[in-house]
Amino acid sequence: MFESEKREIIETGKKLDRYGLISLSGGNISTRLSTGEILITPSGMIYEDMMESDVVVMDIDGRIIEGNRRPSVDNEPIRYIFQNKPEVNAVIHTHQPYATGIGLVIDEIPCNLTTLANSTRGSVKVAPYSSAADIEMGIQSVKYLDNKLAVVLKHHGVVTVGENLNQALYAAVYLEEACKTIVAAKSYSGEKEMAMLDDSQVETAIEIFKNYGQK
């Protein structure tokens, strides 16, 4: 079942690797279908080696509907996000180094680029530490996401969400890009304060992005 949706998950995983957001089998990808089923990547498998049959189909309560693989160990907190964010149909979890690293020293990644405003709806909060596979990972994600599309989990990684996988992917990629520019700016500026977008500029960028791409 759901072969095209499974292929999209695998291709998204390969893109996460291509953009340097994961290493080996790190992170996970999941989608919620219009019929209610959850598709989630298997535990401990490299995306390049993954086939459609490796993607697990389960219901919102965690019962396996299809697949012989063990689902991601994070499936419980991921399902919590789906259960508590009805507008979300895709969740991506990465261990991307720049966003995760900056999250060790600040409590909110400020909005410094239009692409960050576009893709995450502004600045991104850093949630307290929660272990992999722990329901607290989902609870903290929901709490700190608020109305944004990304959250950093301290000492752990990043969770991005979206109406679809493409939206969640954009959030992950452009958050990492913004964090790289923060590191570059800080290394160059010394004590000089870094320029940020103000609220009206962020809102304008969000509105413009609604008409981005091919409809």
C-alpha positions as a Markdown table, in Angstrom:
| # | Residue | x | y | z |
|---|---|---|---|---|
| 1 | Met | 0.0 | 0.0 | 0.0 |
| 2 | Phe | 0.9 | 3.7 | -0.5 |
| 3 | Glu | 3.9 | 3.0 | -2.7 |
| 4 | Ser | 4.2 | 6.5 | -4.1 |
| 5 | Glu | 4.0 | 8.0 | -0.5 |
| 6 | Lys | 6.7 | 5.6 | 0.6 |
| 7 | Arg | 9.0 | 6.6 | -2.3 |
| 8 | Glu | 8.6 | 10.2 | -1.4 |
| 9 | Ile | 9.7 | 9.5 | 2.2 |
| 10 | Ile | 12.8 | 7.7 | 1.0 |
| 11 | Glu | 13.7 | 10.5 | -1.5 |
| 12 | Thr | 13.2 | 13.0 | 1.2 |
| 13 | Gly | 15.6 | 11.1 | 3.4 |
| 14 | Lys | 18.2 | 11.1 | 0.6 |
| 15 | Lys | 17.9 | 14.9 | 0.4 |
| 16 | Leu | 18.4 | 15.2 | 4.1 |
| 17 | Asp | 21.7 | 13.4 | 3.7 |
| 18 | Arg | 22.6 | 15.4 | 0.6 |
| 19 | Tyr | 22.2 | 18.7 | 2.5 |
| 20 | Gly | 24.2 | 17.5 | 5.5 |
| 21 | Leu | 21.3 | 17.3 | 7.9 |
| 22 | Ile | 21.8 | 13.7 | 8.9 |
| 23 | Ser | 24.5 | 11.1 | 9.1 |
| 24 | Leu | 24.0 | 7.4 | 8.4 |
| 25 | Ser | 20.7 | 6.3 | 9.8 |
| 26 | Gly | 20.1 | 9.3 | 12.0 |
| 27 | Gly | 16.7 | 11.0 | 12.3 |
| 28 | Asn | 13.4 | 9.9 | 10.9 |
| 29 | Ile | 10.6 | 10.9 | 8.5 |
| 30 | Ser | 6.9 | 10.4 | 8.9 |
| 31 | Thr | 3.7 | 11.4 | 7.1 |
| 32 | Arg | 0.0 | 11.3 | 8.0 |
| 33 | Leu | -2.3 | 10.3 | 5.1 |
| 34 | Ser | -5.7 | 11.7 | 4.5 |
| 35 | Thr | -7.1 | 8.3 | 5.5 |
| 36 | Gly | -5.4 | 8.5 | 8.9 |
| 37 | Glu | -2.5 | 6.1 | 8.5 |
| 38 | Ile | 1.0 | 7.1 | 9.6 |
| 39 | Leu | 4.0 | 6.2 | 7.4 |
| 40 | Ile | 7.3 | 6.2 | 9.3 |
| 41 | Thr | 10.9 | 5.2 | 8.5 |
| 42 | Pro | 12.3 | 2.1 | 10.0 |
| 43 | Ser | 14.7 | 2.1 | 12.9 |
| 44 | Gly | 18.5 | 2.1 | 12.1 |
| 45 | Met | 18.4 | 1.9 | 8.3 |
| 46 | Ile | 20.3 | 4.2 | 5.9 |
| 47 | Tyr | 18.1 | 6.0 | 3.5 |
| 48 | Glu | 20.2 | 4.9 | 0.4 |
| 49 | Asp | 19.5 | 1.3 | 1.3 |
| 50 | Met | 15.8 | 1.7 | 2.0 |
| 51 | Met | 13.1 | 0.2 | -0.2 |
| 52 | Glu | 9.4 | 1.0 | -0.2 |
| 53 | Ser | 8.7 | -2.2 | 1.7 |
| 54 | Asp | 10.9 | -1.0 | 4.6 |
| 55 | Val | 8.7 | 2.0 | 5.4 |
| 56 | Val | 6.3 | 1.1 | 8.2 |
| 57 | Val | 2.5 | 1.8 | 8.1 |
| 58 | Met | 0.8 | 2.2 | 11.5 |
| 59 | Asp | -2.2 | 3.8 | 13.0 |
| 60 | Ile | -2.2 | 6.8 | 15.2 |
| 61 | Asp | -2.1 | 4.6 | 18.3 |
| 62 | Gly | 1.0 | 2.7 | 17.2 |
| 63 | Arg | -0.5 | -0.5 | 15.8 |
| 64 | Ile | 1.4 | -1.8 | 12.8 |
| 65 | Ile | -0.8 | -2.1 | 9.8 |
| 66 | Glu | 1.9 | -3.0 | 7.2 |
| 67 | Gly | 5.6 | -3.7 | 7.3 |
| 68 | Asn | 8.1 | -6.2 | 8.8 |
| 69 | Arg | 10.6 | -3.6 | 10.0 |
| 70 | Arg | 10.7 | -2.1 | 13.5 |
| 71 | Pro | 9.5 | 1.5 | 13.2 |
| 72 | Ser | 11.7 | 4.4 | 14.3 |
| 73 | Val | 12.3 | 4.4 | 18.0 |
| 74 | Asp | 10.9 | 7.9 | 18.0 |
| 75 | Asn | 7.5 | 6.7 | 16.8 |
| 76 | Glu | 5.7 | 7.4 | 20.1 |
| 77 | Pro | 6.8 | 11.1 | 20.3 |
| 78 | Ile | 6.2 | 11.6 | 16.6 |
| 79 | Arg | 2.7 | 10.2 | 16.9 |
| 80 | Tyr | 2.1 | 12.6 | 19.9 |
| 81 | Ile | 2.9 | 15.5 | 17.5 |
| 82 | Phe | 0.4 | 14.2 | 15.0 |
| 83 | Gln | -2.2 | 13.7 | 17.7 |
| 84 | Asn | -1.8 | 17.2 | 19.1 |
| 85 | Lys | -1.1 | 19.1 | 15.8 |
| 86 | Pro | -4.1 | 18.3 | 13.5 |
| 87 | Glu | -2.8 | 20.7 | 10.9 |
| 88 | Val | 0.5 | 18.8 | 10.6 |
| 89 | Asn | 0.8 | 15.9 | 8.0 |
| 90 | Ala | 4.6 | 15.6 | 7.9 |
| 91 | Val | 7.3 | 15.4 | 10.6 |
| 92 | Ile | 11.0 | 15.4 | 10.0 |
| 93 | His | 13.6 | 14.8 | 12.8 |
| 94 | Thr | 17.2 | 15.5 | 12.1 |
| 95 | His | 20.5 | 15.8 | 14.0 |
| 96 | Gln | 21.6 | 18.8 | 11.9 |
| 97 | Pro | 24.9 | 20.1 | 13.4 |
| 98 | Tyr | 24.6 | 23.9 | 13.0 |
| 99 | Ala | 21.1 | 24.3 | 14.4 |
| 100 | Thr | 21.7 | 21.8 | 17.2 |
| 101 | Gly | 25.1 | 23.4 | 18.0 |
| 102 | Ile | 23.7 | 26.9 | 18.3 |
| 103 | Gly | 20.9 | 25.5 | 20.4 |
| 104 | Leu | 23.5 | 24.6 | 23.0 |
| 105 | Val | 24.2 | 28.3 | 23.7 |
| 106 | Ile | 21.0 | 30.2 | 23.0 |
| 107 | Asp | 17.3 | 29.6 | 23.7 |
| 108 | Glu | 16.0 | 30.9 | 20.4 |
| 109 | Ile | 17.5 | 31.1 | 17.0 |
| 110 | Pro | 16.7 | 34.6 | 15.7 |
| 111 | Cys | 15.3 | 35.3 | 12.3 |
| 112 | Asn | 18.2 | 36.7 | 10.3 |
| 113 | Leu | 17.2 | 35.6 | 6.7 |
| 114 | Thr | 14.1 | 35.9 | 4.6 |
| 115 | Thr | 14.4 | 32.2 | 3.8 |
| 116 | Leu | 14.1 | 31.4 | 7.5 |
| 117 | Ala | 11.0 | 33.6 | 7.8 |
| 118 | Asn | 9.6 | 31.9 | 4.6 |
| 119 | Ser | 10.2 | 28.3 | 5.8 |
| 120 | Thr | 9.8 | 28.3 | 9.5 |
| 121 | Arg | 7.6 | 31.4 | 10.0 |
| 122 | Gly | 10.3 | 33.3 | 11.9 |
| 123 | Ser | 12.6 | 32.6 | 14.8 |
| 124 | Val | 12.9 | 29.1 | 16.1 |
| 125 | Lys | 12.8 | 28.2 | 19.8 |
| 126 | Val | 15.1 | 25.8 | 21.6 |
| 127 | Ala | 13.3 | 23.2 | 23.8 |
| 128 | Pro | 14.8 | 21.6 | 26.9 |
| 129 | Tyr | 16.6 | 18.2 | 26.5 |
| 130 | Ser | 14.5 | 15.1 | 25.8 |
| 131 | Ser | 15.8 | 11.7 | 25.1 |
| 132 | Ala | 15.3 | 9.8 | 21.8 |
| 133 | Ala | 12.2 | 7.6 | 22.0 |
| 134 | Asp | 10.8 | 9.4 | 25.0 |
| 135 | Ile | 7.3 | 10.8 | 24.8 |
| 136 | Glu | 8.7 | 14.0 | 26.3 |
| 137 | Met | 10.4 | 14.6 | 22.9 |
| 138 | Gly | 6.9 | 15.0 | 21.4 |
| 139 | Ile | 5.5 | 17.0 | 24.3 |
| 140 | Gln | 8.4 | 19.5 | 24.2 |
| 141 | Ser | 8.1 | 19.7 | 20.4 |
| 142 | Val | 4.4 | 20.6 | 20.5 |
| 143 | Lys | 4.9 | 23.1 | 23.3 |
| 144 | Tyr | 7.9 | 24.9 | 21.7 |
| 145 | Leu | 6.7 | 24.8 | 18.1 |
| 146 | Asp | 3.8 | 27.1 | 18.9 |
| 147 | Asn | 2.7 | 28.3 | 15.4 |
| 148 | Lys | 6.2 | 27.8 | 13.8 |
| 149 | Leu | 7.4 | 24.9 | 11.6 |
| 150 | Ala | 10.6 | 24.1 | 13.5 |
| 151 | Val | 12.0 | 23.5 | 16.9 |
| 152 | Val | 15.5 | 22.7 | 18.2 |
| 153 | Leu | 15.7 | 20.0 | 20.8 |
| 154 | Lys | 18.7 | 20.8 | 23.1 |
| 155 | His | 21.5 | 18.2 | 23.0 |
| 156 | His | 19.4 | 16.2 | 20.5 |
| 157 | Gly | 18.5 | 17.7 | 17.1 |
| 158 | Val | 15.7 | 19.4 | 15.2 |
| 159 | Val | 12.0 | 18.6 | 14.5 |
| 160 | Thr | 10.3 | 20.3 | 11.6 |
| 161 | Val | 6.7 | 19.9 | 10.6 |
| 162 | Gly | 4.5 | 20.9 | 7.7 |
| 163 | Glu | 1.3 | 20.3 | 5.8 |
| 164 | Asn | 3.3 | 18.1 | 3.6 |
| 165 | Leu | 6.9 | 16.7 | 3.4 |
| 166 | Asn | 8.1 | 19.4 | 1.1 |
| 167 | Gln | 7.2 | 22.1 | 3.7 |
| 168 | Ala | 8.9 | 20.2 | 6.5 |
| 169 | Leu | 12.0 | 19.7 | 4.3 |
| 170 | Tyr | 12.2 | 23.4 | 3.5 |
| 171 | Ala | 12.1 | 24.2 | 7.2 |
| 172 | Ala | 14.9 | 21.9 | 8.0 |
| 173 | Val | 17.2 | 22.9 | 5.1 |
| 174 | Tyr | 16.7 | 26.7 | 5.5 |
| 175 | Leu | 17.0 | 26.5 | 9.3 |
| 176 | Glu | 20.4 | 25.0 | 8.9 |
| 177 | Glu | 21.4 | 27.6 | 6.2 |
| 178 | Ala | 20.3 | 30.4 | 8.6 |
| 179 | Cys | 22.4 | 28.9 | 11.4 |
| 180 | Lys | 25.5 | 28.7 | 9.2 |
| 181 | Thr | 25.1 | 32.4 | 8.4 |
| 182 | Ile | 24.8 | 33.1 | 12.1 |
| 183 | Val | 28.1 | 31.3 | 12.7 |
| 184 | Ala | 29.7 | 33.2 | 9.8 |
| 185 | Ala | 28.5 | 36.5 | 11.0 |
| 186 | Lys | 29.6 | 35.9 | 14.6 |
| 187 | Ser | 33.0 | 34.8 | 13.5 |
| 188 | Tyr | 33.4 | 38.0 | 11.5 |
| 189 | Ser | 31.7 | 40.6 | 13.6 |
| 190 | Gly | 33.4 | 40.2 | 17.0 |
| 191 | Glu | 31.4 | 42.2 | 19.5 |
| 192 | Lys | 29.3 | 44.0 | 16.8 |
| 193 | Glu | 25.5 | 43.2 | 17.1 |
| 194 | Met | 24.2 | 41.0 | 14.3 |
| 195 | Ala | 21.4 | 42.5 | 12.1 |
| 196 | Met | 18.0 | 40.7 | 12.3 |
| 197 | Leu | 14.7 | 41.0 | 10.5 |
| 198 | Asp | 12.0 | 42.9 | 12.5 |
| 199 | Asp | 8.5 | 41.6 | 12.9 |
| 200 | Ser | 7.0 | 43.4 | 10.0 |
| 201 | Gln | 9.7 | 42.2 | 7.7 |
| 202 | Val | 9.2 | 38.6 | 8.9 |
| 203 | Glu | 5.4 | 38.9 | 8.2 |
| 204 | Thr | 6.0 | 40.3 | 4.7 |
| 205 | Ala | 8.4 | 37.4 | 3.9 |
| 206 | Ile | 5.8 | 34.9 | 5.2 |
| 207 | Glu | 3.1 | 36.4 | 3.0 |
| 208 | Ile | 5.3 | 36.5 | -0.1 |
| 209 | Phe | 6.3 | 32.9 | 0.3 |
| 210 | Lys | 2.6 | 31.8 | 0.1 |
| 211 | Asn | 2.8 | 32.5 | -3.6 |
| 212 | Tyr | 6.2 | 30.9 | -4.1 |
| 213 | Gly | 6.6 | 28.0 | -6.5 |
| 214 | Gln | 4.2 | 26.3 | -8.9 |
| 215 | Lys | 0.7 | 25.7 | -7.8 |
